[in-house]
């Protein structure tokens, strides 16, 4: 993807041009297959847009990487892209951490990256002024970015023993609202008259999600209202949901979405990059730049009896890269190796079957001890869905009880995933220490020297 000709509005004199992107998920795979070529082409396209649009600021609203400990190849692509932006454009870059990112890993090179006009914000500070990034400089700002990363439970509430689900929810909502209001007030106080663009990585109530987003229920909170964002923000650049969309009916509060389909549930989505022009403190342009699709992800649904015939006549669209297909088979034969059947029937085709799912009919919500029975085995990858099926099978519960149980389960999932993230960061730190000459021995020696010096 090299230098495509794009239809981009001319930038008016005195305007600040911002590009809003999110959810790159560098390092992500699908059914064990790498997405590296798609990422490389996306980054080439993005660089071309920055150059042709004469963008002043690029905002990456979280989930730069797919995991807290991304592979070295993913990190190499990230840093290479940032260096190319610095060398070939005059664009400033603002990066916030998402729920997939490790704040510590993302912020580790922040001092070095700042020399490349890249500002990285992985965590929130008690001082709201620390979240403000005046660009191009503090002495002569044209825009202020209120850089708010993914907010974890500890960032928005203190928590007290014995709180009810309703109390937790209210405390979280107020904590998030207060955070954004404090930052908006700080921006008005420190940079009066300068337009403010805020960021966020969360779920807005009513927005459309896909199955590729991990749940990020902060303290059990499924979604927050768009009203938490102050009207003082000229634009709010959101990440987390992979579907490009406005939030809460507000055109100025938007998800850019992921740059290409990350799961088969996103197969029909049009992917975009947002372009925002600010002039005289107002949004002059707020429009989409469509991202060319390089690889199609296609779902094929069939009953078992028609499977061979459907695969034989199947003719999906193709892009520059090989089309990947997910086959969903209704009423599979017990004990049959469905994947082998599909692979044999689709060999020599110009597309690739990467996943096969068996789906049995289910009349009433239930959970079986054997995943082959009533519930799709794929559901086991989504505990919230399994929990809801189990909850529906319970009779005699009031709506309030169901809501409280759901909130409590989401709290457990949130805490579990936070522990997983911390474990990944600890493992990565230990691996780095082990690779250091002298390893733990050197570390102990340093501690001993410091202790002696202090004494």
Secondary structure, 3 states (H helix, E strand, C coil): CCCCCCCCCCCCCCCEEEEEECCCCECCEECCEECHHHHHHHHHHHHHHHHHHCCCEEEEECCCECCCCCCHHHHHHHHHHHHHHHHHCCCEEEEECCCCCCHHHHHCCHHHHHCCCEEEECCCCCCHHHHEEEECCCCCCCEEEECCCCCCHHHHCCCCCCCCHHHHHHHHHHHHHHHHHHHHHHHHHHCCCCCEEEEEECCECCCCCCCCCCCCCECCECCECHHHCCCCEEEEEEECCCCCEEECCEEEEEECCCCCCCCHHHCCCCCEEEEEEEECCEEEEEEEEECCCCCCEEEEEEEHHHHHHHHHHCCCCCCCCCEEEEEEEECCCCCCCHHHHHHHHCCCCCEEEEEEEEECCCCCCCCCCCCCCCCCHHHHHCHHHHHHHHHHCCCCCCHHHHHHHHHHHHHHHHHHHHHHHHHHHHHHHHHHHHHCCCHHHHHHHHHHHHHHHHC
